[in-house]
Amino acid sequence: MKRRHFLQFAGSTLATLGLSQLDITQQGDKYAQVLAQNTGRKLALLVGINKYTNGINPLYGCATDVLLQKHLLIHRFGFNPNDIKILLDEQATRQGILTAFEQHLINQAKPGDVVVFHFSGHGSQVEDPDKDSPDGLNSTLVPIDSGYDSTGGVVQDIMGHTLFLLMYALKTDNITVVLDSCHSGGAKRGNFVVRSRDGGNKFQPSSQEVTYQKQWLKRLNLSPQDFRKLRRQSVAKGVVIASAKRDQYAADAPFNDFHAGAFTYLFTQYLWQQTANQPVNRVVADVSRSTKNRKDSGVG
């Protein structure tokens, strides 16, 4: 796919989601700049969740997103396959994600290393005890075992505050977090399934989540006041690449014989446009074939 044709195709897809080509190109260039560094080790944790249950709409392209990122990191940016940890569906529990982040990224990364955390799945919002934002909510990542009751209550989500602490705990500044999820409310946009579970002030974080944050504050020697000050300044470390702002959508989209996150698909394809190492069409064909094999084997 030539660059001009790719951007035309991307434009029509992104417009449906309230995004622009500039969102893809600017964030793609930012991502490439961090990952292209040749210093130190390169570590990645890739999480994709399709098989949501218990009232949470299932998704279809999150496992594909993980494959797209894996191909990109290995063949475009020189990651060792053994340094990429993948969590899919039932593996991506709240505890599973937090443990993998600690063991694979925090415990292994050294100063100068490159670290990537990618999450494809539902996003949401819960009541924020600290009331950082005007609406009093904090964005969350929805693990497979989030638990959900449409009337409200406690959910086992991973709060943005928690992700901030985990990023802050890393010993390197070369960090990129990619979030292909959104918080604009569950819905459909044409053929796209929006990656968001209902949220709001009727949902509260779990006691385990609050305790986990307090444990990290102690380990990092941060007071609650220090933590609030850091959050209001900027991201903890590195770069956060989000597929959607608060008023935008992240969504599953149909591409030929498979589904993928619209943002991740276009984002990774854009980055393949920047290299002659491997044709984009070949990468997409490999991912399509891998996705079909997963479906045929009952996984996905």
Backbone as a ProteinNet text record, in pm:
[ID]
protein_1_A
[PRIMARY]
MKRRHFLQFAGSTLATLGLSQLDITQQGDKYAQVLAQNTGRKLALLVGINKYTNGINPLYGCATDVLLQKHLLIHRFGFNPNDIKILLDEQATRQGILTAFEQHLINQAKPGDVVVFHFSGHGSQVEDPDKDSPDGLNSTLVPIDSGYDSTGGVVQDIMGHTLFLLMYALKTDNITVVLDSCHSGGAKRGNFVVRSRDGGNKFQPSSQEVTYQKQWLKRLNLSPQDFRKLRRQSVAKGVVIASAKRDQYAADAPFNDFHAGAFTYLFTQYLWQQTANQPVNRVVADVSRSTKNRKDSGVG
[TERTIARY]
84.1	0	88.4	77.3	158.9	115.7	210.5	184.6	61.5	48.1	-65.1	-196.4	-201.5	-324.1	-353.7	-247.6	-267	-329.8	-278.9	-331.9	-475.5	-510.1	-648.7	-739.2	-695.4	-772.2	-783.8	-671.5	-671.7	-765.4	-766.9	-850	-996.6	-1048.1	-1190.2	-1222.8	-1131.3	-1153.5	-1148	-1048.3	-1031.3	-1143.7	-1195.5	-1304.1	-1425.3	-1448.7	-1561.8	-1546.5	-1422.6	-1395.1	-1364.8	-1371.8	-1343	-1195.2	-1111.4	-966.9	-920.7	-790.3	-735.3	-606.8	-562.6	-435.9	-320.6	-334.4	-229.3	-210.7	-321.7	-311.7	-221.2	-238.9	-160.7	-15	8.4	145.4	228.5	171.8	248.5	281.4	181.7	206.2	296.3	281.1	368	512.9	536.5	673.1	732.9	650.2	695.3	735	652.7	677.1	807.1	823.6	942.4	1069.7	1063.4	1181.5	1230.9	1137.7	1175.7	1227.1	1154.7	1187.2	1312	1348	1462.3	1596.4	1596.6	1722.1	1791.9	1923.2	2002	2067.6	2037.6	2100	2017.8	2085.1	2019	1927.5	1853.5	1759.7	1623	1544.6	1410.2	1308.4	1219.4	1120.8	980	888.4	749.8	653	541.3	427.5	306.5	248.2	136.7	12.7	-95.9	-218.9	-334.4	-409.1	-526.3	-640.7	-759.3	-874.4	-993.6	-1035.4	-1157.4	-1274.6	-1247.4	-1353.9	-1414.2	-1459.4	-1529.2	-1663.8	-1707.1	-1835.3	-1905.4	-2008.8	-2079.5	-2129	-2192.5	-2251.6	-2159.9	-2033.2	-1939	-1929.5	-1953.1	-1954.5	-1820.9	-1823	-1697.7	-1641.6	-1511.9	-1444.8	-1388.5	-1333	-1293	-1151	-1094	-966	-848.5	-867.6	-760.7	-643.4	-672.1	-563.3	-484.6	-554.6	-486.5	-394.4	-438.9	-353.9	-221.7	-230.2	-109.5	-15.4	-71	12	74.6	-2.3	50.7	167.6	149.7	257.5	378.4	354.1	464.9	547.4	481.3	552.2	634	573.2	639.5	762.3	747	857.3	974.9	945.8	1053.3	1120.9	1041.9	1097.8	1128.3	1070.4	1097	1192.8	1181.1	1258.5	1354.2	1371.7	1477.1	1457.4	1333.7	1308.7	1337.9	1396.5	1413.6	1277.8	1231	1100.7	1089.6	1201.1	1198.6	1176	1192.2	1172.2	1033.2	946.9	808.4	715.9	645.3	548.1	407.7	325.3	190.4	87.5	-16.1	-130.7	-256.3	-327.5	-450.3	-567.1	-680.8	-807.5	-794.4	-813.6	-817.6	-689	-577.7	-451	-450.6	-533	-527.8	-621.7	-607.4	-679.3	-613.4	-681.9	-621.3	-486.8	-485.3	-360.9	-257.5	-303	-211	-139.4	-212.7	-152.4	-54.7	-96.3	-9.7	116.7	101.7	217.7	314.5	261.3	347.4	419.9	351.6	416.2	532	508	613.7	730	699.4	804.6	877.8	804	866.7	928.3	864.5	913.1	990.1	925.3	990.6	1113.3	1101.6	1212.8	1329.1	1304.2	1409.7	1469.7	1390.9	1439.4	1547.3	1652.7	1762	1768.2	1841.8	1853.1	1899.7	1831.9	1865.6	1790	1728	1649.2	1523.3	1466.6	1341.1	1229.2	1118.9	1005	877.3	797.8	667.7	560	451	330.7	216.2	153.2	39.7	-83.1	-194.6	-321.7	-428.7	-490.7	-607.7	-723.3	-828.8	-945.2	-1037.6	-1131.7	-1223.1	-1154.9	-1192.9	-1159.6	-1287.5	-1273.2	-1390.6	-1348.2	-1435.3	-1405.2	-1467.9	-1398.5	-1452.1	-1441.1	-1511.5	-1502.5	-1359.9	-1306.3	-1169	-1169.9	-1115.3	-1112.6	-1041.9	-945.1	-868.6	-931.7	-1031.9	-1104.2	-1008.7	-917.4	-820.6	-886.2	-983	-1045.4	-1177.5	-1225.5	-1350.6	-1469.4	-1472.2	-1585.8	-1568.2	-1453.2	-1431.4	-1409.6	-1368.7	-1351.8	-1206.8	-1167.7	-1036.2	-1054.4	-984.5	-994.4	-932.3	-984.1	-936.7	-915.2	-837.9	-827.6	-914.2	-990.7	-1084.8	-1024.4	-981.1	-927.1	-1039.3	-1003.3	-1103	-1193	-1140.7	-1217.6	-1264.8	-1291.9	-1331.2	-1452.2	-1547.4	-1672.9	-1754.5	-1883.6	-1962.2	-2108.8	-2170.8	-2315.3	-2360.6	-2451.4	-2492.1	-2548.1	-2590.5	-2644	-2533.8	-2408.9	-2297.5	-2234.9	-2143.7	-2076.3	-1926.8	-1863.6	-1717.9	-1678.2	-1574.8	-1520.4	-1370.9	-1318	-1176.8	-1091.4	-1120.2	-1045.5	-906.5	-818.8	-686.5	-693.3	-679.2	-694.4	-574.6	-600.7	-492.5	-388.3	-432.5	-338.4	-242.1	-293.5	-208.5	-105.6	-149.5	-57.5	51.2	14.4	111.3	221.1	180.9	278.5	369.9	313.2	394.4	496.5	456.2	549.8	658.3	618	712.5	816.5	776.4	866.4	973.7	955.9	1054.7	1185.7	1298.1	1429.4	1479.7	1400.6	1437.7	1336.8	1381.9	1290.7	1239.3	1293.8	1255.1	1131.9	1019.1	895.8	789.1	720.8	604.5	487.4	376.7	252.4	153.3	101	2.7	-129.9	-233.9	-365.3	-466.5	-507.8	-611.8	-744.3	-795.2	-922.2	-974.9	-1098.5	-1152	-1249.3	-1300.2	-1381.1	-1508.1	-1551	-1662.3	-1797.4	-1803.5	-1930.3	-1946.3	-1995.6	-2011.6	-2113.8	-2081.5	-2171.9	-2116.1	-2188.2	-2137	-2130.7	-2029.7	-2016.2	-2008.5	-2121.3	-2123.7	-2088.1	-1981.5	-1935.5	-1836.7	-1812.6	-1712.1	-1776.2	-1712.6	-1755.2	-1665.1	-1724.6	-1646.5	-1589.4	-1463.1	-1392.3	-1406.9	-1526.4	-1552.1	-1665.7	-1644.4	-1750.8	-1809.1	-1938.9	-2001.9	-1928.1	-1915.8	-1849.6	-1910.7	-1847.2	-1898.1	-1891.1	-1950.3	-1937.1	-2019.4	-2097.8	-2167.6	-2079.3	-1958.4	-1862.5	-1744.6	-1700.9	-1591.2	-1477.1	-1353.3	-1239.7	-1246.3	-1186.1	-1186.3	-1093	-1115.7	-1026.7	-886.1	-878.1	-746.4	-669.4	-741	-676.1	-621.7	-700.6	-657.6	-538.8	-544.9	-434.4	-307.4	-322.7	-208	-138.9	-217.4	-158.9	-83	-139.3	-72.6	59	59.8	182.9	292	253.1	350.9	398.6	310.2	352.5	460.1	441.7	540.5	672.1	663.9	785.6	862.5	789.7	852.4	884.3	851.1	875.8	806.6	682	601.5	486	463.4	345.4	226.1	103.2	-13.5	-8.1	46.6	58.2	158.6	271.9	371.5	310	233.2	170.8	75.1	-8.6	-101.8	-26.2	81.4	160.3	221.6	276.5	335.7	231.3	113.8	8.2	-34.3	-39.5	-86.7	18.3	143.1	249.8	247.3	240.6	246.1	237.7	271.6	280.4	401.2	402.2	507.8	644.7	660.7	783.9	745.5	833.8	814.4	695.5	634.6	529.6	407.1	289.8	164.4	96.9	71.7	3.7	-134.8	-235.4	-372.8	-447.3	-525.4	-599.5	-711.8	-753.5	-867.6	-855.3	-890.9	-904.8	-1040.7	-1071.6	-1193.6	-1319.4	-1315.8	-1435.1	-1423.9	-1327.6	-1308.4	-1332.4	-1330.5	-1362	-1242.5	-1226.3	-1137.9	-1228.7	-1199.7	-1296.3	-1231.7	-1299.8	-1271.1	-1321.8	-1246.1	-1288.9	-1262	-1348.1	-1324.3	-1225.5	-1119.8	-1021.7	-1006.4	-1057.1	-1049.4	-1103.8	-1017.8	-1064.5	-1047.3	-1021.2	-1000.2	-1042.2	-1054.4	-1079.6	-951.6	-939.5	-828.8	-875.2	-800.2	-826.5	-795.7	-889.2	-867.6	-739	-716.3	-597.1	-470.5	-466.4	-345.8	-313	-414.2	-392.2	-329.8	-390.2	-339.6	-206.1	-193.4	-71.3	47.7	30.7	140.9	169.4	65.4	89.6	166.1	131.7	204	353.1	384.9	525	596.5	523.1	584.9	612.8	540.2	565.2	703.2	757.2	883.3	1006.3	986.2	1099.8	1081.6	1193.4	1188.2	1218.3	1225	1263	1165.6	1037.1	936	812	755.8	638.3	520.7	444.6	328.7	230.1	203.2	102.8	141.1	270.8	314.8	288.4	316.7	292	144.4	58	-86	-135	-80.7	-119.6	-79.8	40	84.6	-7.3	-44.4	-132.5	-270.1	-320.3	-451.6	-451.9	-344.8	-334.8	-326	-246.7	-233.4	-365.6	-438.7	-568.4	-666.3	-666.9	-756.7	-722.6	-593.3	-551.9	-597.5	-593.1	-638.3	-787.4	-864.5	-1008.7	-1039.7	-966.9	-991.2	-959.6	-864.7	-825.7	-909.5	-1005.9	-1093.8	-1037.4	-926.2	-865.7	-889.2	-927.5	-943.7	-1075.8
-118.3	0	124.4	208.9	327.8	427.6	513.5	607.8	693.1	744.3	831.8	757.7	633.5	554.4	515.9	486.6	452.1	568.4	690.4	805.2	836.2	814	832.2	732.5	607.4	502.8	533.1	573.5	603.5	718.8	818.7	936.1	903	818.7	783.9	702.5	614.8	533.7	619	705	786.7	887.2	938.7	1036.3	977.7	849.5	783.1	784.8	783.3	777	913.4	1019.3	1151.9	1180.3	1103.2	1122.4	1185.5	1205.6	1262.7	1190.9	1212.4	1155.3	1207.5	1331.5	1391	1314	1262.1	1180.7	1060.2	995	875.7	910.8	1008.8	1038.7	1095.8	1187.2	1246.1	1142.3	1062.3	962.9	850.9	815.6	715	759.1	884.1	936.5	939.6	974	978.1	837.6	740.4	600.3	551.2	578.1	532.2	591.5	717.1	783.5	714	672.4	603.8	463.3	389.2	248.3	226.6	324.1	307.3	316.1	354.4	366.6	231.1	234.1	110.5	83.3	165.1	146	50.2	-40.1	-125.4	-230.9	-294	-400.7	-341.4	-417.8	-373.7	-475	-428.6	-514.7	-468.1	-563.1	-526.4	-619.1	-561.9	-636.5	-597.4	-694.9	-670.4	-742.2	-668.4	-723	-701	-808.6	-798.2	-881.7	-821.6	-892.3	-882.4	-996.6	-1005.7	-1064.6	-1165.4	-1250.6	-1197.8	-1074.1	-1020.1	-1090.3	-1104.5	-1168.8	-1090.8	-1150	-1091.7	-949.5	-932	-802.5	-704.7	-741.4	-654.7	-704.9	-616.8	-657.7	-717.8	-834.3	-890.7	-803.5	-815.4	-746	-849.7	-803.5	-897.5	-875.6	-757.3	-727.9	-710.3	-732.6	-702.1	-799.1	-928	-1024.5	-992.4	-945.7	-904.7	-786.7	-692.2	-578.5	-625.4	-724.4	-777.4	-837.4	-910.6	-967	-857.4	-753.3	-641.7	-575.4	-552	-490.7	-583.8	-711.7	-807.1	-808.6	-819	-815.3	-687.3	-575.6	-446.3	-438.1	-476	-464.5	-554	-674.8	-768.2	-729.7	-709.6	-696.1	-552.2	-456.2	-315.7	-252.6	-292	-223.7	-314.7	-438.2	-523	-579.7	-593.4	-657.5	-806.9	-862.9	-1007.6	-1068.9	-1169.5	-1230.9	-1276.9	-1319.2	-1364.6	-1251.2	-1127.3	-1011.1	-949.9	-1018.1	-972.9	-1070.4	-1021.8	-1104.3	-1066.8	-1168.7	-1147.7	-1206.8	-1130.1	-1176.8	-1161	-1270.4	-1267.4	-1322.2	-1256	-1303.3	-1349.6	-1480.7	-1529.4	-1501	-1482.7	-1450.9	-1307.9	-1223.1	-1079.4	-1039.8	-1108.4	-1067.9	-942.8	-880.1	-764	-802.6	-910.5	-951.9	-997.6	-1064.2	-1109.6	-994.9	-888.3	-771.5	-702.2	-680.3	-611.1	-691.7	-822.8	-908.4	-909	-918.8	-918.6	-785.5	-675.9	-544.3	-537.3	-585.3	-581.7	-673.9	-799.7	-899.6	-883	-857.7	-852.8	-716.4	-609.9	-476	-411.3	-391.5	-318.9	-393.5	-522.9	-599.5	-619.7	-608.4	-636	-511.1	-406.7	-288.6	-215.1	-177.5	-101.5	35.9	130.2	262.6	252.8	323	321.5	219.8	120.5	21.2	85.3	18.1	61.5	-29.4	30	-45.2	-4.9	-105.8	-82.4	-158.4	-89.9	-155.4	-121.1	-224	-203.4	-271	-198.3	-255.3	-232.5	-341	-334.2	-403.3	-330.8	-383.6	-269.4	-295.4	-190.3	-95.1	30.4	129	167.2	236.4	283.4	397.1	432.2	534.2	494.3	528.2	505.6	635.1	638.7	752.8	764.6	884.5	909.3	965.1	891.9	943	1077.4	1105	1229.7	1344.1	1313.1	1416.6	1504.6	1442	1517.7	1598.5	1538.2	1603.2	1667.5	1763.3	1832.6	1739	1628.6	1536.3	1435.6	1440.2	1352	1206.9	1180.3	1043.2	1016.6	889.5	847	738	751.4	652.5	520.5	410.5	277.9	187.3	80.8	-32	-143.2	-209.7	-311.8	-450.1	-519.6	-655.1	-755.3	-878	-980.7	-1009.5	-992.2	-1023.1	-897.5	-792.7	-665.6	-677.7	-762.6	-765.4	-644	-660.7	-548.4	-569.5	-465.2	-460.6	-326.4	-327.1	-203.5	-99.5	-143.7	-48.5	21.7	-25.6	37.7	-52.5	4.9	-70.7	-79.1	-172.3	-188.6	-271	-226.4	-301.4	-322.7	-427.9	-463.4	-402.2	-279.7	-212.8	-171.1	-145.1	-89	60.4	139.8	284.6	348.1	463.6	541.4	578.3	604.5	635.7	519.6	397.6	279.7	268.2	288	282.6	388.4	505.9	613.1	565.1	501.2	453.3	346	255.9	150.8	210.3	309.1	376	448	513	587.8	495.3	370.6	274.5	220.2	234.8	184.4	262	192.9	255	322.6	319.7	384.4	492.8	590.2	694.9	664.7	560.2	526.6	435.7	493.2	417.6	466	372.3	406.4	318.2	381.4	311.8	340.5	235	248.3	192.3	274.9	235	243.1	126.8	124.4	88.8	185.6	173.5	315.3	328.5	463	464	581.9	600.2	678.7	673.9	757.6	688.4	570.7	499	396.5	278.7	170.6	204.8	174.7	205.2	143	161.2	124.2	249.5	255.9	364.8	300.1	290	220	74.3	28.4	-110.2	-128.5	-22.4	-26.7	-53.9	-140.9	-166.5	-85.6	4.5	94.1	18.6	45.6	-24.2	51.3	48.5	117.3	49.9	23.3	-26.1	92.4	90.2	199.1	224	351.7	389.2	516.5	573.6	696.1	689.9	790.3	798.5	695.5	614.4	505.3	380.5	387.2	276.8	320.6	232.2	263.4	163.3	209.4	116.1	18	-97.3	-199.3	-159.5	-217.9	-193.3	-244.5	-353.7	-406	-304.3	-231.5	-131	-17	30.2	139.8	96.1	-25	-77.9	-93	-140.5	-158.6	-24.8	80.4	212.6	258.7	235.6	275.5	199.8	72.5	-6.6	51.1	91.7	148.8	286	365.4	494.6	473.8	373.2	344.1	297.6	209.2	157.6	268.3	364	473	593.5	582.2	691.2	820.3	806.5	921.2	940.3	1063.1	1093.4	1110.9	1100.1	1126.5	1265	1362.9	1498.4	1502.4	1432.3	1423.9	1359	1253.6	1179.6	1268.7	1343.9	1434.9	1540.9	1592.6	1695.6	1642.2	1521.1	1459.4	1437.5	1388.9	1362.4	1489.9	1598.4	1723.7	1788.9	1745.1	1799.4	1739	1606.1	1539.6	1389.5	1313.8	1168.9	1136.7	1016.7	977.5	982.4	909.2	903.9	866.4	898.3	849.9	911.1	829.3	875.9	786.9	847.8	773.5	803.9	699.3	712.9	651.1	735.7	688.9	699.7	597.4	596.8	698.2	744.4	835.2	930.6	1056.1	1152	1129	1209.7	1187	1192.6	1271.5	1286.7	1209.4	1117.9	1040.8	892.5	815	673.1	586.9	475.9	367.4	251.2	181.9	81.9	-32.4	-147.4	-259.7	-225.4	-265.4	-240.1	-363.3	-389.9	-502.8	-464.3	-544.4	-524.9	-656.8	-663.2	-784.2	-904.5	-1001.8	-1124.6	-1125.1	-1012.3	-1010.3	-875.4	-871.5	-747.2	-702.6	-572.3	-515.5	-382.6	-332.8	-197.7	-101.1	-12.9	80.8	159.6	205.5	284.1	200.1	83.8	0.5	-42.3	-80.2	-123.8	-11.7	106.7	218	269.2	269.6	314.4	226.8	94.1	3.7	4.8	14.5	22.2	148.4	258.8	383.2	364.9	297.4	277.6	185.3	89.7	6.6	87.4	195.6	280.2	346.5	354.1	424.6	336.9	211.2	120.7	35.3	-7.2	-98.3	-241.3	-265.9	-398.9	-507	-476.4	-576.7	-505.4	-549.5	-483	-490.1	-380.1	-374.8	-485.5	-507.8	-607.6	-746.8	-775.9	-907	-920.7	-813.9	-817	-837.9	-762.7	-773.7	-913.2	-970.3	-1106	-1207	-1189.5	-1279.6	-1270.4	-1147.6	-1128.1	-1185.7	-1164.3	-1218.2	-1369.8	-1432.7	-1578.3	-1627.5	-1558.1	-1597.1	-1584.6	-1477.1	-1455.7	-1564.2	-1601.6	-1707.3	-1839.6	-1867.9	-1992	-1996	-1881.2	-1875.5	-1903.6	-1847.8	-1871.1	-2017.4	-2075.4	-2215	-2308.8	-2270	-2355.5	-2329.6	-2237.2	-2206.3	-2104.5	-2039	-1936.6	-1802	-1700.5	-1567.7	-1506.6
0	0	0	-100.3	-108.1	-1.2	38.2	146.4	118.3	-5.2	-37.7	-23.6	-75.6	-66.5	78.2	154	294.6	370.1	349.3	421.4	381.2	253.5	210.9	282.4	287	354.4	503.6	564	706.9	738	650.9	676	689.8	601.7	606.9	731.7	771.9	891.8	1017.4	1026.6	1145.9	1162.9	1051.7	1060.1	1130.9	1109.1	1174.3	1325.3	1373.2	1516.7	1577.1	1496.9	1548.2	1562.2	1490.9	1494.2	1363.5	1350.4	1228.3	1190.3	1065.5	1021	1106	1153.4	1234.9	1365	1420.9	1542.4	1519.1	1404.2	1372.5	1345.5	1257.8	1216.7	1331.3	1408.3	1518.2	1625.1	1662.3	1766	1714.6	1586.8	1527.8	1526.6	1489.9	1488	1628.8	1726.2	1865.7	1913.4	1878.7	1915.3	1853	1723.9	1651.8	1710.1	1750.6	1805.2	1932.2	2017.1	2140.9	2111.7	2026.9	2005.6	1921.7	1839.7	1749.9	1822.1	1948	2021.8	2033.1	2021.6	2023	2157.7	2257.5	2387.9	2473.2	2541.3	2638.6	2580.3	2669.6	2636.6	2602.1	2526.1	2489.1	2540.9	2628.6	2693.1	2659.3	2642.6	2612.2	2683.5	2726.8	2779.7	2696.3	2626.4	2535	2587.4	2606.2	2663.4	2566.2	2538.2	2450.9	2504.6	2516.8	2573.5	2479.2	2426.1	2345.4	2423.3	2504.5	2560	2690	2685.7	2802.3	2819.3	2944.3	2975.1	3086.5	3143.5	3258.6	3232.3	3116.1	3085.8	3016.5	2997.2	2925.5	2782.2	2686.6	2546.5	2504.6	2436.8	2385.2	2273.7	2252.2	2142.6	2047.3	1933.6	1828.6	1777.2	1800.2	1738.4	1831.9	1960.9	2057	2047.9	2022.7	2004	1877.2	1775.1	1651.7	1677.5	1759.1	1794.7	1853.8	1940.7	2004.4	1900	1803.9	1696.8	1611.4	1581	1502.3	1575.2	1704.4	1781.6	1790.6	1812.6	1823.4	1695.1	1580.1	1451.6	1439.4	1473.5	1460.2	1550.3	1675.6	1770.7	1733.1	1686	1651	1520	1415.7	1280.7	1240.4	1309.4	1277.1	1377.5	1505	1608.4	1684.8	1639.1	1691.3	1830	1876	2005	1995	2100.3	2110.7	2146.2	2071.2	2103.2	2248.3	2307.8	2447.1	2546.4	2499.6	2586.5	2570	2496.1	2478.2	2550.3	2649.4	2722.8	2677.1	2650.9	2598.8	2694.8	2722.9	2801.2	2716.5	2693.9	2615	2696.6	2683.6	2739.8	2885.2	2912.7	3050.8	3128.2	3057	3124.4	3177.8	3118.2	3147	3260.5	3373.8	3494.1	3551.7	3645.9	3711.2	3771.9	3849.7	3914.3	3812	3706.2	3602.8	3534.7	3505.5	3440.3	3534.7	3658.6	3754.3	3783.8	3800.2	3827.8	3710.2	3588.1	3469.8	3455.6	3484.3	3475.9	3575.9	3696.3	3798	3762	3731.1	3712	3579.4	3472.4	3340.1	3310.6	3356.7	3323.2	3438.5	3552.3	3661.7	3713.7	3735	3793.4	3696.6	3566.8	3468.7	3404.7	3388.4	3316	3395.3	3325.2	3383.7	3317.6	3377.2	3315.8	3170.3	3082.3	2940.8	2859	2923.7	2850.4	2791.8	2692.4	2629.9	2679.3	2722.7	2775.7	2702.7	2663.3	2599.7	2676.3	2707.2	2759.5	2665.7	2608.7	2517.6	2576.7	2579.2	2625.2	2520.2	2474.8	2387.4	2458.1	2480.2	2549.9	2584.8	2672.6	2715.4	2812.5	2803.1	2904.4	2977.2	3087.4	3160.1	3252.1	3345.8	3445.6	3578.3	3686.4	3820.7	3900	4010.7	4100.5	4152.8	4147.9	4191.8	4333.9	4429.8	4567.6	4579.5	4489.2	4496.2	4417.4	4335.3	4259.4	4178.8	4104.3	4024.8	3913.5	3846.1	3731.2	3772.2	3693.1	3727.6	3745.6	3669.6	3682	3795.8	3863.6	3977.5	3941.1	3815.2	3768.2	3730.3	3735.5	3689.1	3584.3	3473.2	3365.9	3410.5	3355.7	3395.6	3275.2	3298.3	3207.2	3264.5	3179	3224.2	3201.2	3306.7	3290.4	3266.7	3235.6	3204.1	3323.7	3446.3	3566.7	3638.9	3562.1	3621.9	3713.4	3673.2	3747.5	3706.6	3691.9	3641.5	3672.2	3721.4	3741.3	3686.8	3593.1	3526.6	3623.3	3741.6	3839.1	3917.9	3904.1	3972.8	4077.1	4156.1	4260.5	4238.2	4307.2	4302.2	4180.5	4109.2	3995.3	4018	3955.8	3971.8	3860.5	3822.7	3716.4	3765.2	3668.2	3697.1	3668.5	3772.1	3758.2	3688.2	3626.8	3569	3673	3796.4	3904.3	3928.4	3918.5	3938	3826.6	3703	3589.6	3604.3	3652.6	3676.9	3772.6	3882.2	3980.5	3922.6	3843.3	3782	3685	3607.4	3516.8	3596.2	3702.7	3785.7	3848.3	3875	3939.9	3846.3	3716.4	3621.1	3633.4	3615.9	3633.7	3506.4	3401.7	3276.4	3241.7	3163.2	3114.8	2974.4	2911.4	2773.5	2774.7	2812.3	2833.1	2735.8	2673.6	2592	2632.4	2665.5	2697	2584.7	2523	2415.1	2465.1	2464	2513.5	2400.3	2348.7	2245.7	2313.2	2385.9	2456.9	2474	2518.2	2537.3	2653.4	2684.7	2805	2773.9	2646.9	2602.5	2610.7	2670.1	2681.2	2571.9	2606.6	2509.5	2402.9	2278.3	2167.2	2040.7	1931.1	1799.4	1714.2	1628.4	1531.7	1394.9	1327	1199.7	1219.8	1150.3	1164.3	1279.5	1354.4	1460	1595.9	1675	1812.7	1905.2	1980.9	2066	2185.6	2215.4	2323.6	2455.8	2508.3	2633.8	2708.2	2836.6	2923.3	2998.5	3021.9	3095.9	3226.9	3261.8	3385.5	3440	3541.2	3601	3751.9	3815.6	3961.2	4037.4	3965.8	4035.1	4048.2	3990.2	4001.7	4088.7	4176.2	4267.9	4249.1	4272.6	4266.6	4382.7	4364	4468.7	4582.6	4699	4812.9	4782.5	4701.9	4662.8	4579.6	4494.1	4409.6	4494.4	4587.8	4674.9	4760.6	4814	4895.3	4812.2	4688.6	4599	4573.4	4552.7	4532.3	4656.8	4773.9	4898.5	4916.7	4877.8	4887.4	4797.8	4677.5	4586.2	4633.7	4690.7	4745.5	4852	4934.8	5039.6	4978.5	4879	4814.8	4743.8	4688	4612.9	4700.8	4829.8	4924.8	4880.6	4839.2	4797.3	4894.9	4934.8	5015.1	4921.5	4971.7	4886.9	4822.9	4896.1	4842.1	4726.7	4743.6	4635.6	4511.8	4534.7	4425.1	4347.1	4417.8	4349.9	4270.2	4328	4259.9	4131.4	4138	4019.2	3910.4	3947.4	3849.1	3778.5	3852	3793.7	3705.1	3719.3	3635.9	3496.3	3489	3358.5	3379.4	3273	3288.5	3375.4	3432	3525.5	3459.5	3353.1	3275.4	3133.7	3040.5	2904.9	2833.3	2747	2655.7	2669.1	2677.1	2671.6	2538.8	2460.8	2332.1	2346.6	2345.1	2362.9	2231.4	2201.2	2074.9	2074.8	2192.6	2198.2	2316	2290.9	2400.1	2466	2565.7	2643.3	2557.3	2449.4	2365.8	2234.1	2224.4	2102.4	2128.9	2019.5	2030	1990.5	2062.5	2019.6	1984.8	1875.8	1831.6	1756.3	1762	1673.6	1534.5	1433.8	1296.6	1211.3	1112.5	1022	912.4	895.5	789.6	714.6	593.1	511.8	590	623.2	687.7	839.2	899.2	1043.7	1101.3	1234.2	1305.6	1376.1	1392.9	1469.7	1526.3	1622.5	1668.4	1555.7	1524.9	1414.1	1434.9	1557.9	1585.6	1572.1	1637.2	1633.1	1491.2	1415	1276.9	1194.3	1198.7	1118.5	1173.1	1303.4	1370.1	1331.7	1339.3	1305.6	1155.8	1073.8	929.6	893.5	957.8	931.3	960.6	1070.9	1106.7	1008.6	950.1	846.2	719.9	699.6	582.8	590.4	711.3	731.2	707.6	669.1	651.4	528.2	472.6	357.3	399.6	530.8	579.4	536.8	539.4	508.1	455.9	342.7	288.5	384.8	393	481.4	449.4	321.3	284.1	333.2	335.5	383.9	533.4	608.4	752.4	780.5	711.8	733.2	696.1	588.7	548.8	655.7	714.3	820.9	942.1	977.3	1092.3	1064.8	943.5	906.6	916.8	868.1	872.4	1017	1099.5	1239.9	1313	1284	1347.6	1307.8	1179.6	1133	1201.2	1216.4	1281.6	1427.2	1495.1	1633.6	1641.5	1548.7	1548.7	1520.4	1423	1386.5	1502.3	1587.7	1699.2	1823.9	1811	1923	2018.7	1981.6	2066	2000.3	2080.4	2022.9	2056.3
[MASK]
++++++++++++++++++++++++++++++++++++++++++++++++++++++++++++++++++++++++++++++++++++++++++++++++++++++++++++++++++++++++++++++++++++++++++++++++++++++++++++++++++++++++++++++++++++++++++++++++++++++++++++++++++++++++++++++++++++++++++++++++++++++++++++++++++++++++++++++++++++++++++++++++++++++++++++

